Amino acid sequence: MRIYRTPSSIMLAGKAWEIRAKLKVYAKEFETVQQWIQAGDYENTKIIPFPTTKQSPF
């Protein structure tokens, strides 16, 4: 599973059960998605910044 973030959004990519489980974890810490985005403490997590330019997967 991957979590991509931009300054104004978060995108979760993975299997449905993985995303549901991750959302349950974050729901215990944040009441809204807006609070999750504004928290901004992503340096110590596995959240990947969303690429601003297209990159080849190869």
Helices and strands as residue ranges (DSSP letters): E 2-6, E 9-13, H 16-29, H 33-39, E 48-49
